[in-house]
Amino acid sequence: MLNPSIDALLQKIDSKYTLVTVASKRAREMQQHRDCRLDRPVSHKYVGKSLEEIDAKLLGYRPLEGQK
């Protein structure tokens, strides 16, 4: 079972596509800089850690103005 669940993550970010984009960009950043905003992440992989950050509301996004 995925932790955090997709349903919980989609309450914080509006679509699956945006979720994938935000998580992958953060995972790449974490891989390059070795920084994690969580004290004790459950996952050992960067994408899992970024999804946990989204679930903890430590990571989000703002849509560009004028774009939908």
Rosetta blueprint (number, residue, H / E / L):
1 M L
2 L L
3 N L
4 P L
5 S L
6 I H
7 D H
8 A H
9 L H
10 L H
11 Q L
12 K L
13 I L
14 D L
15 S L
16 K H
17 Y H
18 T H
19 L H
20 V H
21 T H
22 V H
23 A H
24 S H
25 K H
26 R H
27 A H
28 R H
29 E H
30 M H
31 Q H
32 Q H
33 H H
34 R L
35 D L
36 C L
37 R L
38 L L
39 D L
40 R L
41 P L
42 V L
43 S L
44 H L
45 K L
46 Y H
47 V H
48 G H
49 K H
50 S H
51 L H
52 E H
53 E H
54 I H
55 D H
56 A L
57 K L
58 L L
59 L L
60 G L
61 Y L
62 R L
63 P L
64 L L
65 E L
66 G L
67 Q L
68 K L
